[in-house]
Amino acid sequence: MNDGGIIAIFLQNLPVLVVVIPLLLSPVVAIITAPRLAWAISVAGVGGAFLAAILLQSITGSIGRVTYHLGNWEPPWGIEFVVDSATSLTLVIMTGLAFLATLYARASLMSEVKHTDLGKCYAAWLLASGGLFGLVATGDAFNLFVFLEISALSSVILISMGAGADRRALSAGFNYLIIGAVGATFYVIGVGFVYAITGTLNIADLAARIAEIGGNAALYAGFGFMIAGIMVKAAVFPVHIWLPAAYGYAPSAVSSLLAAIATKAALYVLARLLFTLFAGVPDITELAVTYVIVPLSLAGIFVGTVMAIYEKDIKLLLAHSSVAQIGYIALGFGLASSASVAASFVHIGNHALIKGGLFMAVGGFVAALGSRANLASFVGIGRRMPITATAFTVCGLSLAGLPLTAGFISKLYLVRAILAEDAYVITALVLLSSALSLIYLWKIIEVMWMQPATAKAPNLAENPAIYFPLWIVALANIWFGVDASWLVAASRASASALLGGGL
Amino acid sequence: MMMPQTALLVGILVPLVVACLTPFLANRPLWRDAAGPLGGVATFIAALHVALAVQAGETPRLFVVQIAEGLAIDFAVTPLGAIFGLVASGLWIFAGLYSVGYMRGAKEKHQTRFAAFYAVAVHAAMAIAWSGNLLVLFIFYEILTFSTYPLVTHKESQAARDAGRLYMSILVGTSIVLLLPAVIWVWMVTGNLEFSSGGILADALDPKMAPMLLALFAFGVGKAALVPIHRWLPAAMVAPTPVSALLHAVAVVKAGVFTILTVVVYVFGIDFLSASDAATWLVWLASFTILSSSFVAITKDDIKARLAYSTISQLSYIVLGAAIASNMAVQGAAIHIVMHAAGKITLFFCAGAFYVQAHLTKISELDGQGREMPWVFAAFFIGALSIIGIPPAGGSWSKFILMVGAVDSQLYFVLAVLGLSSLLNIYYLLEPLSRGFFRSKVKEVTVESHPLVVIPPVITALLSLALFFYVDLFADLASLMVAP
């Protein structure tokens, strides 16, 4: 594979570069004690991955599919990285948001994490990012498990870093460690079953052999374990219980990173399992989506929304809302039509923008307040920190799906996809939940903007260091609400890549 | 003469520019307050150009951006849109003047914020009027709701906040749960959302589903205030009267019935609708709304509450015309948008004038006050005549055409409904006048003179009279609306 000079080699290596750039820089960062340098290297690492993902996206747009064989071992023996339209779109979304979150991280982590921990924090940050990118890029079922563990353990470290500000972060991290480990174990047990039957771990090879072998009790068991394990990671109701505390007590920059990319990667894997790996046994996958994924998604949508309505702590509120939003994405996959899967990809992108931006803004408030952000401390904050509050409001309106924001586009395509299935009850439930989501959003907007601050409220200083990433995300929420052509087209291509027989 | 496209752009942008400039003029109240009426004049001239172009058979268009396949933000003025644009911009001139007098006279706080959101609301109304497709209409419908929220809660009291919550939950709730799926449904079956004369659904929608879709629209457009989703309108009366006058008698509520009429004429198409018999139920519901809210109006002693219920009743005239879906009936409905707007804004102006000049808010307090405020009472009289539908006031035309439309469709009970409604109107709208002139005073008041709250109602009252004689432009536009 060394014909055509350095650029060709670079392009051929893109699928693995997305993953290894952050991973390899992680140990470098770990030994650096100067936080600023550690941060700069992290930015370069995640930025490099972002660049690679953009290139991959344009390549898959023209030639469809790119593969990379680790160590030049041919599949199915060696580990293969496979990037098609669906992979590259997910990677662009994840690396892009991770890049912005990394840009944002310096100012935010500085105020929320002990200075001596910052180096380690960035090392874990790069590991988590690289692990999550790997989850998406890999074409090997066992390698996927490895990335699952890399990202989970490093995420636990990141979440626990919130202990400096609130010691509940420790129990949140521990909960995630245990529940995440159960999920990963379920997944690997499932892989064991499937390997026992097929004798292969390469996903494309697995898909082909499963299609030949057909229905089989051990295969069904493997399917169940794998799907259940990934659902834990994706925080689909009712195995979402680790998520609210994890996002709620982690440092804000970490919440922003994880909310934007962590569950998205797991949701992508869920779709891969359903539509690629197990495409050969449609009887069991159809059963799973109809009787498990769709009902659980709907339940998650309502549980998350109602919990958010009653929640007073802003970060926990946003975390509960994430459970609901994950429900929308899983619902789109669950309906398994090309329109609904495309709608899910649209929402993967838009929700990453929405939640990434919201947690960034909350981080700004937390730093200024010096305490947790809740409804009481938010009174009148709009007039005291107008720039951050406006960005928060823009992303919030997008979350509620108001016209001219990215969230509205998601809603349009999701509802259209559901209506096209003649699923009127589900349509009604989704719309109802969407109206309910306005309640928790409006609750915040009302205290932010409509109520004057009490006389004894301290002066709050905005932090200009977060303006750039925050406002990029906020404006992107508007941009993708007004010009959604690229995202919609890429999502359609992703859906047809996924449903068209896969890898 | 401006190009119609330029006029279209001007008409949509001027209110937005006024809104953006207002905060910068906070320290120059004179300039800030002049911006509204001047903006109104500019917008109205633009709207007139657009309307004349439409009358001459053109369709002024403005393409803004393609959101995705089948989804675009573009403006294209239908004859019906030209009518609504004229109404919203024309009355903004007077409402702008009036609101200066009112806000200063009543010494309201936050006048800058008020003026800014007021202009945003007008901007949204103009964009709704001239929207080229259902998506644009939906977008600005929501913007209109959100921009009026700070106006409804202007007093920042607990009562205002509660009313604001009811206002938002009904209007936004219905728009998301019912109107949005209706829009998406149309998008799904037709592939685009462009308005087109004769409708776009005739070959795309199963006629059996038409009543369902129409119901989603009728109840999704909360601003049209059909029973049982009318509660937000009386609640919104907590706002300062200029808001009730322009927005809750003209821009907001007319945006609601305009949406329904647009959907009937340009999305369903009246032929498809009448052939599929999808709107029969709506004829009955609109009739029920007309009568029941009239009865409720009689029981209200608060002037603004009575006018609010009268508005609910009058809005259903327009919905009724749309539901009958005959050539004549929809024309009557379109003209009623104009006539009711001029009449009702006059009545609200008067209600505000009673409050600002003499702190009177109840009809029972008006006893014997006629000679104290003769101009205001005279304007109220003419406004009431127009609403009732008695010549020589404009309102008689629309009621007459609506009745002809009902007879065309052999819906004779509608005649009885309209007749009974007129009788009830006479009772509850002329009561304040008889009390003002034929009873002795129950309350001594000192009348402060504020010319800016008296002149606008007098002008709009004269406008109501003029509309009886000069109805040609609107009649032309209305007949173009149903021309094949």
Chai-1 contact restraints between the chains, C-beta under 6 A:
chainA,res_idxA,chainB,res_idxB,connection_type,confidence,min_distance_angstrom,max_distance_angstrom,comment,restraint_id
A,P403,B,I139,contact,1.0,0.0,6.0,A-B,restraint_1
A,P403,B,E142,contact,1.0,0.0,6.0,A-B,restraint_2
A,V415,B,I184,contact,1.0,0.0,6.0,A-B,restraint_3
A,R416,B,I184,contact,1.0,0.0,6.0,A-B,restraint_4
A,R416,B,M188,contact,1.0,0.0,6.0,A-B,restraint_5
A,L419,B,M188,contact,1.0,0.0,6.0,A-B,restraint_6
A,A420,B,M188,contact,1.0,0.0,6.0,A-B,restraint_7
A,T427,B,P181,contact,1.0,0.0,6.0,A-B,restraint_8
A,L431,B,V177,contact,1.0,0.0,6.0,A-B,restraint_9
A,L431,B,P181,contact,1.0,0.0,6.0,A-B,restraint_10
A,L432,B,V177,contact,1.0,0.0,6.0,A-B,restraint_11
A,S434,B,I176,contact,1.0,0.0,6.0,A-B,restraint_12
A,A435,B,G173,contact,1.0,0.0,6.0,A-B,restraint_13
A,A435,B,I176,contact,1.0,0.0,6.0,A-B,restraint_14
A,A435,B,V177,contact,1.0,0.0,6.0,A-B,restraint_15
A,V482,B,V65,contact,1.0,0.0,6.0,A-B,restraint_16
A,A484,B,I67,contact,1.0,0.0,6.0,A-B,restraint_17
A,A484,B,A68,contact,1.0,0.0,6.0,A-B,restraint_18
A,S485,B,A68,contact,1.0,0.0,6.0,A-B,restraint_19
A,V488,B,A68,contact,1.0,0.0,6.0,A-B,restraint_20
